[in-house]
């Protein structure tokens, strides 16, 4: 016990002497391992995270570096809903274990909607630190599909004759299957990923793709001849949401340290540069 306490005091002293953010010393006591920030990100989710690369992996590494910690990135497969993901990756851990984590949860999970209602249903975690505003959008071949209009009919009526792609089991897919009283459902083509849908659009198999703007930007990075338009229609219910992070509810020191680190990265423009390096636009919530 004494050796562990001495190790912490020496580490805290070193952090303060090095000029790192002052909240780091308190946060150290809440980490799974001293000197290591374990960061959970979704697996197979480009451009956010995919096999060791992605904008949220880079952001997690930048946050750890700002705190003077090593980053341990854990890519996990999504469960049935995000409440399950928070349980598995933040406050309890998964009984099956997770890549290089055993059964332990992470210190922080990224890509969590910063929403009061969602927070109220997940009291075991603290959701905070919005770093990006996600929103729904359409990627389209402008030679086949006009720009979205101001109504559902104007925007989606062209898909009575043209095909549109979506990722299976997503908000976009559910919307397309029911919009216009199901009038375009026969022309909705499902894909396992957004890059696969965009590839089909490039081949001319479909004329457009409905997804989040960031996923579409990532899939079309470096590709010309297509347009991406944000969609803001009341019938869609949810058209945009801020993305942030989550830690255990009682880890107030870690909340303070990560909040300060993120704000510092945002003030310096580093968050925007991280997104730009991945061909993406960071929209500040």
Beta strands, then each sheet from edge to edge (+ up, - down):
strand 1: 36-42
strand 2: 70-76
strand 3: 108-113
strand 4: 125-140
strand 5: 164-167
strand 6: 188-191
strand 7: 208-212
strand 8: 227-230
strand 9: 240-248
sheet 1: 2+ 1+ 3+ 9- 4+ 7- 5- 6-
sheet 2: 2+ 1+ 3+ 9- 4+ 8-
end
